[in-house]
Structure formats: structure tokens, C-alpha cells
Amino acid sequence: MAEDDVSDNEDSDSDIYMEAECGYCSDDEARSDPLPTPEQLIFSQTWSTWPTPCHHLYSGSQFTGSQSNGTRSYIVTVTLKYVDMAVPELCGHFTIRGLTNDLPTLTTYFDAQIVGSSAHSFVTNQWDATVDTDRTHWSFFPAFMQYRNRFDSKDFNYKLNLSDKFIYMRWKERFVVPNYKLSRINGASYDGFYYVCYDREAATITGYYYHRDSDHYQCLKLSHEQQTTFSHYELA
């Protein structure tokens, strides 16, 4: 989320749907094994059927910190709503405070392009980002410097490894929560995206916002919030 108000967002009229399928057998179907108990259903699941987390990247994880443009700083909270690093997929809510007078607390939905997956590399190829834009912004992360001179070559093949210390992503804000039809915000814009690096050992996220008409090099710095409560589930 940038401080500048530049243009209507074409992706604002979006919605998110999640579906689950369950299979049932009729009473007259023969069974060779007894029905499992609810406890067996829960604890017999494997990571191939449940979403795969990566250290502090998991559904429900929260990071807090700030975004600064060099002269002003804003409090930011990021809550990851769904994470499955086996796909990989990641999305969440991005909340910034004090950015606009009209909306003192502003929340957007974002999803991630995770670098090193089959679908995404270090080269953005969209959102007005050129290869030079990519090189400049990725180079803010010291760990990327080993790839700086070859990340855009055809023979460069970077693979995501969940055991690596650093995971690189692009975060793209899609719409305002809960008013997803709100396409223009006085004093703010989410037309750009973030270059993001997650440090697994430090449990931190660093990002740099890019949009050609916004203040350049706005820096996002977040730290993981230790979870102190757990969701409660009741089986009927």
C-alpha cells in the first residue's frame, strides 16, 4: 500500500472462494474396515493432505512492524490467511494505520508469487516492472547479490527449497477488506506490489514497494508475532 493515489485498480472487483469435497458411502455399501473415529481422522492426516507450512509461514501467522518512505512511517500488521508451501500458495490481509484521514485503519487482501516455484521466477514481467526494476529491488536483499548478474538469463534455474534461510516473494494487493468494490482511496494506492524476502531464521519479512508513480523504495519491515492462543475446535 503506497501513500500516493494514482489510478483505479482493475483487480478490485475480486472475490475468494474456497471449496472442500467430502466423500460418503451409503449404508448398504459393504465395508471391509470399521469406520474411523474422529480422532483417527484428525491424527492420521499427512502433510500431503493438510497445507504445508514453512517455519513461521503458516495459516494464521501474524507479522507486525512498519512501512517507511524515508520521511514518514506507518504501523503495519500482516496476517497470513492461507499458506500451503507445497503448492506453493500464500495470501493474507495487509493492515496499515495512519496512511489516510478517510480510512485511519486500512486493510487489503493480498496474494503472493513465490519465487522458485514452477510458475514464478525473479523476473516479474508485469505491473510495469522491467528487468532493471527487478534487479534494483531484489538487490536490496544482500542474499540475492549472488544472483544479480544472472537471474534474468535463460539458463538460470532457481528452485524453491523450504529449508533455505531466505524465501523470495512478490506480494500483490488485490482489493480492500471488507469493501472489495472500493477501487479508489483518497491519499493511497495499491496499484503496485512488494518485492519481499522472508528470513526463516530471524522470523522477519522485509519488502520494498514498487509502482512507477509512487514514492520509490518504500521499505516494509515486519517481525513474527509469537502465537499465545490457539483456535478451538469442537467435534459434534
C-alpha positions as CSV (number, residue, x, y, z in Angstrom):
1,M,0.0,0.0,0.0
2,A,1.5,3.3,-1.1
3,E,0.9,6.8,0.1
4,D,0.2,8.1,-3.4
5,D,-3.2,8.0,-5.1
6,V,-2.6,7.2,-8.8
7,S,-5.3,5.2,-10.6
8,D,-8.3,2.8,-10.2
9,N,-7.3,-0.8,-9.5
10,E,-8.6,-3.1,-12.2
11,D,-8.3,-6.1,-9.9
12,S,-10.5,-4.6,-7.1
13,D,-13.7,-6.5,-8.1
14,S,-12.3,-9.8,-7.0
15,D,-13.6,-12.4,-4.7
16,I,-12.1,-15.5,-3.0
17,Y,-13.8,-18.9,-2.8
18,M,-12.6,-22.0,-1.1
19,E,-14.1,-25.4,-1.7
20,A,-13.9,-28.7,0.1
21,E,-15.1,-32.1,-1.1
22,C,-16.3,-34.9,1.2
23,G,-17.0,-38.5,0.2
24,Y,-19.7,-40.6,1.7
25,C,-20.7,-44.2,1.4
26,S,-24.3,-45.4,1.5
27,D,-25.5,-47.7,4.3
28,D,-25.8,-50.6,2.0
29,E,-22.3,-50.5,0.7
30,A,-20.0,-53.2,2.1
31,R,-17.2,-52.1,4.3
32,S,-14.1,-54.2,4.9
33,D,-12.9,-52.0,7.7
34,P,-14.7,-50.2,10.6
35,L,-15.4,-46.5,10.4
36,P,-12.5,-44.4,11.8
37,T,-13.2,-42.3,14.9
38,P,-13.0,-38.5,14.6
39,E,-9.6,-38.6,16.5
40,Q,-8.2,-41.1,13.9
41,L,-9.4,-38.9,11.1
42,I,-7.5,-35.9,12.5
43,F,-4.3,-37.6,13.6
44,S,-4.0,-39.9,10.6
45,Q,-3.7,-36.9,8.2
46,T,-0.3,-36.4,6.5
47,W,1.3,-33.2,5.0
48,S,0.1,-34.3,1.6
49,T,-3.5,-33.7,2.6
50,W,-3.0,-30.7,5.0
51,P,-1.5,-27.4,4.0
52,T,2.3,-27.4,4.3
53,P,3.7,-24.5,6.4
54,C,7.3,-23.3,6.4
55,H,8.5,-22.3,9.9
56,H,6.7,-19.0,10.6
57,L,4.8,-19.0,7.4
58,Y,1.6,-20.8,8.2
59,S,-2.1,-20.1,8.1
60,G,-3.0,-17.7,10.9
61,S,0.6,-16.4,11.4
62,Q,0.9,-12.7,12.1
63,F,3.8,-10.2,11.5
64,T,3.9,-6.7,12.8
65,G,6.2,-3.7,12.0
66,S,6.2,-0.6,9.9
67,Q,6.4,0.8,6.4
68,S,8.6,3.8,5.8
69,N,9.2,6.1,2.8
70,G,12.2,7.8,4.4
71,T,10.3,10.7,6.0
72,R,7.1,9.1,7.4
73,S,6.5,5.7,9.0
74,Y,3.2,3.7,9.3
75,I,2.3,0.8,11.6
76,V,1.7,-2.4,9.6
77,T,0.2,-5.7,10.6
78,V,0.2,-8.7,8.2
79,T,-2.0,-11.7,8.9
80,L,-1.5,-14.8,6.7
81,K,-4.9,-16.3,6.0
82,Y,-3.8,-19.3,4.0
83,V,-0.4,-20.9,3.4
84,D,0.5,-24.1,1.6
85,M,4.1,-24.1,0.7
86,A,3.8,-27.5,-1.0
87,V,1.9,-25.8,-3.9
88,P,3.2,-23.1,-3.1
89,E,0.4,-20.6,-2.2
90,L,0.2,-17.7,0.3
91,C,-2.4,-15.0,0.9
92,G,-3.4,-12.7,3.7
93,H,-4.5,-9.4,5.0
94,F,-2.3,-6.3,5.0
95,T,-3.3,-3.6,7.5
96,I,-1.7,-0.2,7.6
97,R,-2.6,2.6,10.1
98,G,-2.5,6.3,9.7
99,L,-2.0,6.3,5.9
100,T,-5.1,8.3,5.1
101,N,-7.5,10.5,7.0
102,D,-10.6,8.9,5.5
103,L,-9.5,5.4,6.5
104,P,-7.3,5.6,9.6
105,T,-7.0,1.8,9.5
106,L,-6.9,0.3,6.0
107,T,-6.9,-3.4,5.3
108,T,-6.3,-5.0,1.9
109,Y,-6.3,-8.6,0.7
110,F,-3.0,-9.7,-1.0
111,D,-1.7,-12.9,-2.6
112,A,1.9,-13.9,-3.2
113,Q,4.0,-15.0,-6.1
114,I,6.7,-17.3,-4.5
115,V,10.0,-17.2,-6.4
116,G,11.4,-20.6,-7.3
117,S,8.2,-22.3,-8.0
118,S,7.3,-23.6,-11.4
119,A,5.2,-20.5,-12.1
120,H,7.4,-17.7,-10.8
121,S,11.0,-16.6,-11.2
122,F,12.8,-13.4,-10.1
123,V,11.7,-11.7,-13.4
124,T,8.3,-10.1,-12.8
125,N,7.1,-9.4,-16.4
126,Q,4.1,-7.4,-15.2
127,W,2.9,-4.5,-13.2
128,D,5.2,-2.1,-15.2
129,A,8.3,-3.8,-13.7
130,T,11.2,-4.1,-16.1
131,V,14.3,-6.4,-15.7
132,D,16.2,-3.3,-14.4
133,T,13.4,-2.7,-11.9
134,D,13.7,-6.3,-10.7
135,R,17.5,-6.1,-10.5
136,T,17.4,-2.8,-8.5
137,H,14.7,-4.0,-6.0
138,W,15.9,-7.6,-5.5
139,S,19.4,-6.2,-4.9
140,F,18.2,-4.5,-1.7
141,F,18.4,-8.0,-0.2
142,P,22.1,-8.9,0.4
143,A,21.4,-12.7,-0.1
144,F,20.2,-12.0,-3.6
145,M,23.5,-10.4,-4.8
146,Q,24.9,-13.8,-5.8
147,Y,22.2,-14.0,-8.5
148,R,22.3,-10.3,-9.6
149,N,24.1,-10.8,-12.8
150,R,22.4,-13.9,-14.0
151,F,18.8,-14.0,-12.6
152,D,17.3,-13.0,-15.9
153,S,19.3,-15.4,-18.1
154,K,17.5,-18.3,-19.8
155,D,19.8,-20.9,-18.3
156,F,19.4,-19.6,-14.7
157,N,17.1,-22.0,-12.8
158,Y,16.4,-21.0,-9.3
159,K,14.4,-23.7,-7.3
160,L,12.5,-23.0,-4.1
161,N,13.8,-25.0,-1.1
162,L,11.8,-24.7,2.1
163,S,15.0,-25.4,4.1
164,D,16.7,-22.3,2.7
165,K,17.2,-19.4,5.0
166,F,15.6,-16.9,2.6
167,I,12.4,-17.2,0.6
168,Y,11.7,-14.5,-2.0
169,M,8.1,-13.4,-3.0
170,R,6.1,-10.7,-4.6
171,W,3.0,-9.5,-2.8
172,K,0.2,-8.0,-4.8
173,E,-2.7,-6.3,-3.0
174,R,-5.9,-7.1,-4.8
175,F,-8.8,-5.3,-3.0
176,V,-9.9,-3.5,0.2
177,V,-11.3,-5.6,3.0
178,P,-14.2,-5.8,3.6
179,N,-15.4,-3.4,0.8
180,Y,-13.8,-5.2,-2.2
181,K,-15.7,-2.8,-4.6
182,L,-13.8,0.2,-3.3
183,S,-11.4,1.0,-6.2
184,R,-10.2,4.5,-5.3
185,I,-8.9,5.6,-1.9
186,N,-8.1,9.3,-1.3
187,G,-4.5,9.6,-0.4
188,A,-3.5,6.0,-1.0
189,S,-2.9,3.4,-3.8
190,Y,-2.4,-0.3,-4.1
191,D,-1.7,-0.4,-7.8
192,G,1.9,-1.5,-7.2
193,F,3.4,-4.6,-5.5
194,Y,6.1,-5.6,-3.0
195,Y,9.4,-7.3,-3.5
196,V,9.6,-9.5,-0.4
197,C,12.2,-11.5,1.4
198,Y,11.4,-13.8,4.3
199,D,14.2,-14.6,6.7
200,R,13.4,-18.0,8.2
201,E,16.0,-17.9,11.0
202,A,15.3,-14.3,12.1
203,A,11.5,-14.7,11.6
204,T,11.4,-11.4,9.7
205,I,9.9,-10.1,6.5
206,T,11.4,-7.3,4.5
207,G,9.8,-5.7,1.5
208,Y,10.1,-2.9,-1.0
209,Y,7.1,-1.4,-2.7
210,Y,7.2,-0.6,-6.4
211,H,4.9,1.5,-8.5
212,R,6.1,3.8,-11.2
213,D,4.0,6.7,-10.0
214,S,4.6,6.2,-6.2
215,D,7.5,7.1,-3.9
216,H,10.2,4.7,-4.7
217,Y,11.9,2.3,-2.2
218,Q,9.2,2.4,0.5
219,C,10.6,-0.2,2.9
220,L,8.5,-2.7,4.8
221,K,10.0,-4.3,7.9
222,L,8.0,-7.0,9.8
223,S,8.7,-9.4,12.7
224,H,6.8,-12.5,13.6
225,E,4.4,-12.3,16.5
226,Q,4.5,-15.2,18.9
227,Q,1.2,-17.0,19.0
228,T,-0.2,-17.1,22.5
229,T,-3.7,-18.5,21.8
230,F,-4.9,-21.4,19.7
231,S,-8.1,-22.0,17.7
232,H,-10.7,-24.1,19.4
233,Y,-12.4,-26.9,17.5
234,E,-15.4,-29.0,18.7
235,L,-16.4,-32.2,17.1
236,A,-20.1,-33.0,17.2
